[in-house]
Amino acid sequence: MVTVLNKCLIMLAVVAALAGCASAPEVDHSSRYTLKQDRAPDGHFDASGLTDAVPRYEAPRRAGNKSPYQVWGKSYRVVDSNDGYVARGTASWYGQKFHGHKTSNGEVFDMYTMSAAHKSLRIPSYARVTNLDNGRSVVVRVNDRGPFHGDRLIDLSYAAAKKLGYQSRGTARVEVAAITVAPDGSMFLAGERFDPKGGAAVTPAPEPVVNKAGTSRQALFVQLGAFSSRDPAEAMQVRAKGVLQSPVRVREVTTGSGRFHRVQVGPFSSENDARYAQNLLESSGFGNSIVLTDSH
């Protein structure tokens, strides 16, 4: 027979047990990553023997190419085609925090391979990334989305960043040029015929067009989009003219994958002017713009 005293003792024991559970430290297993801050791999990592990613044709996939998509309340769009893409901006890198976790297209991120994340290039794809401060170049395979901090253009794997020589600083000024591969194996770098034999990582970018006076016809533009049809390009041109007083053009280019209509604002005399215009455009709803060098 259970006495009143025994009932009280049982109740006190249950309360004590619950209190012990409540005071025990909790571990949040819902987080995708086990590290709060990203960091370089432990110990010394020698990247000198790493080879560049080898571009090859990969059939288009749905994974990772949803467009538009949202991150932290901001909307981003994936380009219809990587053909002709070339842009300059800030590169960062990601490493141990994300190592072993899935990328946006379902593959596993390996910080020791030559890979990258980009907000708008179709994935998987390839790009040549050049450190504008030291001239080093690498070819990476783009298989992830990001970076989503500030105005950074591309996130490289730790290995790729080390080969470019900026892993200790964290960021670098770079040029990103898309490499597209046709089903027959032919390659194009930023829309121009490309032969990777002899070292794709150090193949120079196409020389700028020069007029008879010897003045470069290359200039900085803010590109708002690229379309296979002219009508949507002209509609975007009209919208952009209502935001800025700067000239807005639709430039028609023909690449190995067809004809495209680029909507571009400019030219600008400096990168600061171009970035200022880009910020104004993004605040007016043009959320997928890039700053690039193109023919004037």
Stockholm file with secondary structure:
# STOCKHOLM 1.0

chainA/1-296         MVTVLNKCLIMLAVVAALAGCASAPEVDHSSRYTLKQDRAPDGHFDASGLTDAVPRYEAPRRAGNKSPYQVWGKSYRVVDSNDGYVARGTASWYGQKFHGHKTSNGEVFDMYTMSAAHKSLRIPSYARVTNLDNGRSVVVRVNDRGPFHGDRLIDLSYAAAKKLGYQSRGTARVEVAAITVAPDGSMFLAGERFDPKGGAAVTPAPEPVVNKAGTSRQALFVQLGAFSSRDPAEAMQVRAKGVLQSPVRVREVTTGSGRFHRVQVGPFSSENDARYAQNLLESSGFGNSIVLTDSH
#=GR chainA/1-296 SS CCCHHHHHHHHHHHHHHHHHHHHSCCCCCCCSCSCSSCCCCSSCCCCTTCCCCCCCCCCCCSTTCCSSEEETTEEECCCSCCTTCEEEEEEEEECTTTTTSBCTTSCBCCTTSSEEEESSSCSSEEEEEEETTTCCEEEEEEEECCCCSTTEEEEEEHHHHHHHTCTTTSCEEEEEEEEEECTTSCEEETTEEECCTTCGGGCCCCCCCBCTTSCBCEEEEEEEEEESSHHHHHHHHHHHHTTCSSCEEEEEEEETTEEEEEEEEEEESSHHHHHHHHHHHHHTTCTTCEEEEEEC
#=GC SS_cons         CCCHHHHHHHHHHHHHHHHHHHHSCCCCCCCSCSCSSCCCCSSCCCCTTCCCCCCCCCCCCSTTCCSSEEETTEEECCCSCCTTCEEEEEEEEECTTTTTSBCTTSCBCCTTSSEEEESSSCSSEEEEEEETTTCCEEEEEEEECCCCSTTEEEEEEHHHHHHHTCTTTSCEEEEEEEEEECTTSCEEETTEEECCTTCGGGCCCCCCCBCTTSCBCEEEEEEEEEESSHHHHHHHHHHHHTTCSSCEEEEEEEETTEEEEEEEEEEESSHHHHHHHHHHHHHTTCTTCEEEEEEC
//
